[in-house]
Amino acid sequence: MVIKRKINRKIKKYTKNTFLTLIILCIGFIVFILNETKDEVNATMNNIDGKLQAFYNKKKMAGFAVSVFNTDSVIYSNGFGYADIKNNIPYTTNTIQYIASISKTTIGVSLLKAQELGLLNIDDPINKYLPFEVVNPKFPNHPITIKHLATHTSSMDYNEKVVESLYINELEKDKSLDRFIKNYFVNGNYGMVSFTNHKPGENWNYSNIGAGLAAYIIEYTSEMSFSDFTHKYIFDPLHMENTNWFEKESDSSNLSKYYVPKKNSTIVEFKTSGVQLYPARDIMTNIKDLTTYCRAILSKDHKILSNHSYEIMLNPTLNSSVTNQEVDNSGLFWMIDRNQYGITYQLTGLNGGDNCINTMMWFDPVNKLGYIFIGNTGSSKLNKVNHIWIYRTLVSLGDDILINNPKNTFSEKAKYKWHNLYNRVRGLF
């Protein structure tokens, strides 16, 4: 009996200690989660100008514009810094600049519009809509589809010769992609077409060539240049009057200069121009028009696409078997990702960048809030932290609008708080 009582005491002590340890671990875990997911900015409509100005560093960035919006209105938008440092011209909401890879999202919209018009089917092989054949020679029996192009899973690989040749003088750009596409795929001007060692649909590999080929398919099937197609079906219906693909078509009085940060805490002006595959990079616009565009996508504006087309374009398309996914998932030229700028939960959109351009356009499809940053200075280790805190400030303002808006009911505020916390926690893992 004595031995039995001793054993029971040991079991109780062990159980108590284990229980206390679990409680301490749970409390520690909760504290860690709350610390990692807390809003460190606490932006409001009253203080956001000051916070953004504080995170802007004129020695590392020239100028930028931002916006926060929902489906009903633009909540906040402003410009900071300079569009032209030498001439002391401020960067405003009217300033026009390249937006880099965000331009690719219009290829996704255009593909679905072309499908609505009966010009193509995104699940079809691309060779059904091309005047020549494109096949990965390592997998000749596995056709590349339009959807593969739009999700960067076509198996087309990086080609340094093409990258070096893309940048050209604006005056040399062709509205039609026909010449470049045929020089690459048919005439062999850049050597053999490069492919990966993966079957189409098997591996995620970001491709400007694939994006350009998707835009060319739109041109070939519609018998319109991609520029004309996007103006007719996107820019004009949304009254995006300051948005073009070519500098000569833009308002020269509002064009921004471009800058590169240097290690000696200075930024230098950099002359940039267009690229041959212009649909992959070259939209020139301002924060006003870009906000109008993204709001139309967020609200599923029927002036652009049907609800069904929006669902196809924005819903996750990649399955778990796709390798090398640098993003969480992808729609058609619209990424679904924790967007690399300090926001740990999933948003839908795209980043754009060059050595003298940095852009971010993302939205939350659940709480219907969007956030855009466009800047005329390239992102580097020298100013990455500035970009992170600026974008966090935009999202912080969005959180404040939802959670502290007196017009929202208690249940609505609770729903937003839960959505915010859940996504921030999920984004940590």
C-alpha positions in Angstrom: 0.0 0.0 0.0 2.8 2.4 0.9 4.5 1.7 -2.5 1.2 2.2 -4.3 0.6 5.6 -2.6 4.1 6.7 -3.5 3.5 5.7 -7.1 0.2 7.6 -7.1 1.9 10.7 -5.7 4.5 10.6 -8.3 1.9 10.2 -11.1 -0.1 13.2 -9.7 3.1 15.3 -9.4 4.1 14.3 -13.0 0.6 15.0 -14.3 0.5 18.4 -12.5 4.0 19.4 -13.8 3.1 18.3 -17.3 -0.2 20.3 -17.1 1.6 23.4 -15.9 4.3 23.0 -18.6 1.6 22.8 -21.3 -0.2 25.9 -19.9 3.1 27.8 -19.9 3.8 26.7 -23.5 0.3 27.6 -24.6 0.6 31.0 -23.0 4.0 31.5 -24.6 2.7 30.5 -28.0 -0.3 32.8 -27.7 2.0 35.7 -26.6 4.3 34.9 -29.6 1.3 34.9 -32.0 -0.1 38.1 -30.7 3.3 39.8 -30.9 4.0 38.6 -34.4 0.5 39.6 -35.7 0.0 42.9 -34.0 -0.3 46.1 -35.9 2.9 48.0 -35.3 1.9 51.0 -37.3 -1.7 51.9 -36.1 -2.4 54.1 -39.0 -5.6 56.2 -39.1 -7.0 58.8 -41.5 -5.7 61.4 -39.1 -2.1 60.3 -39.0 -1.4 58.4 -42.2 0.2 61.4 -44.0 2.7 61.8 -41.2 3.5 58.1 -41.0 4.1 57.7 -44.7 6.2 60.8 -44.7 8.3 59.3 -41.8 8.9 56.1 -43.7 9.9 57.9 -46.9 13.6 58.6 -47.1 14.6 61.2 -49.8 18.2 59.8 -49.8 16.9 56.4 -50.9 13.7 57.1 -52.8 12.7 59.8 -55.2 8.9 59.8 -55.3 5.8 57.6 -55.0 2.0 57.5 -54.8 -0.3 55.2 -52.8 -3.9 54.4 -52.5 -6.2 52.4 -50.2 -9.7 51.6 -51.6 -12.7 49.4 -51.4 -15.4 48.5 -54.0 -17.3 51.7 -53.3 -14.7 54.4 -53.1 -11.1 55.5 -52.8 -10.4 55.8 -49.1 -7.0 57.4 -49.3 -4.6 58.5 -52.0 -1.6 60.8 -52.0 1.8 61.4 -53.6 5.1 61.9 -51.8 8.6 63.0 -52.8 9.6 64.0 -56.4 8.8 63.1 -59.9 11.8 65.1 -61.0 14.3 66.0 -58.4 16.5 68.3 -60.5 13.5 70.5 -61.4 11.9 70.2 -58.0 8.7 68.7 -59.5 6.6 66.9 -56.8 5.3 63.4 -57.3 1.5 63.7 -57.2 -1.5 61.5 -57.8 -1.4 62.7 -61.5 2.2 61.6 -62.0 2.5 59.0 -64.8 5.1 56.2 -64.8 5.8 52.7 -65.9 4.3 50.1 -63.5 6.5 47.1 -64.6 5.0 43.6 -64.2 1.7 44.7 -62.9 1.0 45.3 -66.6 0.8 41.5 -67.0 -2.5 41.5 -65.1 -4.2 43.0 -68.2 -3.1 39.9 -70.2 -5.2 37.8 -67.8 -8.2 40.1 -68.2 -7.7 40.2 -72.0 -7.6 36.4 -72.2 -10.9 36.0 -70.5 -12.4 38.8 -72.6 -11.2 37.0 -75.7 -12.8 33.8 -74.4 -16.1 35.7 -73.8 -15.9 36.9 -77.4 -15.5 33.3 -78.6 -11.9 33.9 -79.9 -10.2 31.2 -77.8 -10.5 28.8 -74.9 -7.9 29.1 -72.2 -7.8 25.3 -71.7 -6.9 24.7 -75.3 -3.4 24.0 -76.6 -1.7 27.2 -77.7 -0.9 25.7 -81.1 -4.6 25.8 -82.0 -4.3 29.6 -82.1 -0.8 30.1 -83.5 0.5 30.2 -87.1 3.5 28.1 -86.0 4.1 25.4 -83.5 5.5 25.7 -80.0 6.4 22.4 -78.3 8.8 21.5 -75.5 11.0 19.1 -77.4 11.6 17.1 -74.2 7.9 16.4 -73.9 6.5 16.5 -77.4 3.3 14.7 -76.4 2.4 17.2 -73.7 0.9 20.3 -75.3 1.3 23.7 -73.7 -2.1 25.4 -73.0 -3.0 29.0 -72.8 -3.7 28.5 -69.1 -0.1 27.2 -68.7 1.2 30.5 -70.1 -1.1 32.5 -67.8 0.1 30.6 -64.7 3.8 30.5 -65.6 3.8 26.7 -65.8 4.4 26.5 -69.6 7.9 25.0 -69.2 9.4 27.9 -71.1 12.8 28.8 -69.6 14.8 31.9 -69.0 16.8 33.2 -72.0 19.5 35.7 -71.3 19.8 36.8 -75.0 16.2 37.7 -75.0 16.4 39.6 -71.7 19.4 41.6 -73.0 17.4 42.5 -76.1 14.1 43.4 -74.6 15.0 47.0 -73.7 14.7 49.3 -76.7 14.1 52.9 -77.4 10.4 53.8 -77.0 10.2 55.0 -80.7 11.3 51.6 -81.8 8.5 49.7 -80.1 6.0 48.0 -82.4 2.3 47.9 -81.5 2.1 44.4 -82.9 4.2 41.7 -81.2 4.4 39.8 -84.5 8.0 40.6 -85.4 9.5 39.7 -82.0 7.5 36.6 -81.5 8.3 35.2 -84.9 12.0 36.2 -84.6 12.1 34.2 -81.3 9.9 31.2 -82.1 10.3 30.8 -85.9 13.4 32.5 -87.2 15.7 31.5 -84.4 17.2 35.0 -83.9 17.9 34.3 -80.3 19.1 30.7 -80.7 17.1 27.7 -79.7 13.9 28.3 -77.7 14.7 27.5 -74.1 12.6 25.0 -72.1 12.9 23.5 -68.6 13.2 19.8 -67.9 9.6 19.7 -66.6 6.4 18.8 -68.5 4.0 21.7 -69.2 1.9 22.3 -66.1 4.4 20.6 -63.7 6.7 23.5 -62.7 6.2 27.2 -61.8 8.8 29.3 -63.7 8.1 33.0 -64.1 8.3 33.9 -67.8 8.1 37.2 -69.7 8.3 35.2 -72.9 5.3 33.2 -71.9 3.4 36.4 -71.1 4.3 37.9 -74.4 3.2 34.8 -76.3 -0.2 34.9 -74.4 -0.6 38.6 -75.5 0.4 37.6 -79.1 -2.4 34.9 -79.1 -4.9 37.7 -78.3 -3.5 39.7 -81.2 -3.6 36.8 -83.6 -7.1 35.7 -82.7 -8.6 39.2 -82.5 -6.7 40.7 -85.5 -5.9 43.7 -83.2 -2.7 44.9 -81.5 -2.6 44.1 -77.8 -2.5 47.8 -77.2 -5.7 48.4 -79.2 -7.4 45.4 -77.6 -6.8 46.6 -74.0 -7.8 50.2 -74.8 -11.1 48.9 -76.3 -12.0 46.4 -73.6 -10.3 47.7 -70.4 -9.0 51.3 -70.4 -11.8 53.0 -72.4 -14.7 51.3 -70.6 -13.1 52.4 -67.3 -12.3 55.9 -68.5 -8.6 55.4 -67.8 -7.6 58.4 -69.8 -4.0 58.6 -68.4 -3.1 55.0 -69.2 -1.2 53.9 -72.3 1.4 51.5 -73.5 3.6 54.1 -75.3 5.2 57.2 -74.0 4.2 59.3 -77.1 0.6 58.7 -76.2 1.0 59.9 -72.6 0.8 63.4 -71.2 4.4 64.5 -71.2 3.9 67.2 -68.6 3.1 64.5 -66.0 5.7 61.9 -66.9 8.0 60.9 -64.1 11.8 60.6 -64.1 13.4 57.4 -62.8 16.0 56.8 -60.1 18.4 54.2 -58.8 19.6 54.2 -55.1 23.4 54.1 -54.5 25.4 53.0 -51.4 26.6 56.5 -50.6 23.0 57.4 -49.5 22.2 59.1 -52.8 19.9 58.4 -55.7 20.8 59.0 -59.3 18.6 59.6 -62.3 18.4 56.7 -64.7 17.1 56.8 -68.2 14.8 53.9 -68.9 12.7 53.1 -71.9 10.3 50.4 -73.2 10.7 46.7 -74.0 9.8 44.8 -77.1 7.4 42.5 -75.2 5.6 45.6 -73.9 2.5 43.7 -72.4 4.8 42.2 -69.9 6.0 45.6 -68.5 5.1 48.8 -70.2 1.8 50.3 -69.0 2.3 54.0 -68.2 -0.3 55.2 -65.8 -0.9 57.1 -62.6 -2.2 56.1 -59.2 -5.7 57.4 -60.1 -6.1 55.2 -63.1 -4.5 52.2 -61.6 -6.8 52.4 -58.6 -9.8 52.6 -60.9 -8.6 49.5 -62.7 -7.9 47.5 -59.5 -11.3 48.6 -58.0 -13.0 47.3 -61.1 -11.4 43.9 -60.7 -12.1 43.8 -56.9 -15.8 44.7 -57.5 -16.0 42.4 -60.5 -17.2 45.3 -62.7 -19.3 43.9 -65.6 -18.0 46.6 -67.9 -14.9 44.4 -68.1 -15.8 40.8 -67.5 -18.7 38.5 -66.4 -18.7 37.0 -62.9 -17.8 33.6 -64.4 -14.7 35.1 -66.1 -13.6 36.8 -62.9 -13.9 33.5 -61.0 -11.7 31.8 -63.6 -9.2 34.6 -63.5 -8.8 35.1 -59.8 -9.4 31.7 -58.2 -6.4 29.5 -57.3 -5.3 27.4 -60.3 -2.1 25.6 -59.3 -2.5 22.2 -57.6 -0.2 20.8 -55.0 1.8 18.8 -57.5 3.2 21.9 -59.2 6.9 22.3 -58.1 9.0 25.4 -57.4 6.0 27.5 -56.3 7.5 30.9 -55.3 4.0 32.1 -54.7 1.2 30.4 -52.7 -0.9 30.1 -55.7 -1.9 31.8 -58.9 -4.9 32.8 -61.0 -4.4 33.9 -64.6 -1.6 36.5 -64.4 -2.9 37.4 -60.9 -0.9 36.0 -58.0 -2.3 34.8 -54.7 0.5 35.3 -52.1 1.8 36.7 -48.9 3.1 39.6 -50.9 6.7 39.9 -49.7 6.4 43.4 -48.4 5.7 42.6 -44.8 2.1 41.5 -45.1 1.9 37.9 -43.8 -1.5 37.0 -45.0 -2.6 36.2 -48.5 -3.6 38.9 -50.9 -4.4 38.8 -54.6 -2.5 40.9 -57.1 1.1 41.4 -58.4 4.3 43.2 -57.7 6.4 44.9 -60.4 10.0 45.9 -60.4 13.0 47.1 -62.3 16.2 48.7 -61.3 14.4 52.1 -61.4 10.8 51.1 -60.8 8.9 49.5 -57.8 5.2 48.8 -57.8 2.8 46.8 -55.6 -0.9 46.2 -56.3 -2.8 43.8 -54.0 -6.3 43.3 -52.6 -8.0 41.2 -50.0 -11.0 39.5 -51.8 -12.7 38.8 -48.4 -12.7 42.2 -46.8 -12.8 43.9 -50.2 -9.9 46.3 -49.5 -7.1 47.1 -51.9 -3.7 48.7 -51.6 -1.4 50.2 -54.3 2.1 51.6 -54.2 3.9 52.9 -57.3 7.3 54.5 -57.1 9.9 55.8 -59.5 12.9 54.3 -57.7 14.1 50.8 -57.9 13.9 48.5 -54.8 17.2 47.3 -53.3 18.7 46.4 -49.9 19.1 50.1 -49.4 15.4 51.0 -49.4 13.6 47.7 -49.0 12.7 48.4 -45.4 11.2 51.7 -46.5 8.9 50.0 -49.0 7.9 47.4 -46.4 6.9 50.0 -43.8 5.1 52.1 -46.4 3.0 49.1 -47.5 2.4 48.0 -43.9 1.0 51.5 -43.3 -1.5 51.2 -46.1 -2.7 47.8 -44.8 -2.8 49.2 -41.2 -5.1 52.0 -42.4 -7.3 49.4 -44.1 -7.6 47.5 -40.8 -8.5 50.6 -38.9 -11.2 51.5 -41.4 -12.8 48.1 -41.0 -12.4 47.5 -37.3 -12.9 51.0 -36.0 -15.5 52.3 -38.4 -18.5 53.5 -36.4 -20.8 52.6 -39.3 -19.9 48.9 -38.9 -21.9 46.8 -36.5 -20.4 44.9 -33.6 -20.7 41.6 -35.5 -19.1 43.1 -38.6 -16.2 44.4 -36.6 -15.8 41.0 -34.9 -15.8 39.3 -38.3 -13.1 41.6 -39.6 -11.0 41.1 -36.5 -11.2 37.3 -36.8 -10.4 37.4 -40.5 -7.5 39.7 -39.9 -6.1 37.6 -37.0 -6.7 34.2 -38.7 -4.9 35.3 -41.9 -2.0 36.9 -40.1 -1.5 33.7 -38.0 -1.9 31.5 -41.1 0.7 33.6 -42.9 3.3 32.7 -40.2 3.4 29.1 -41.2 
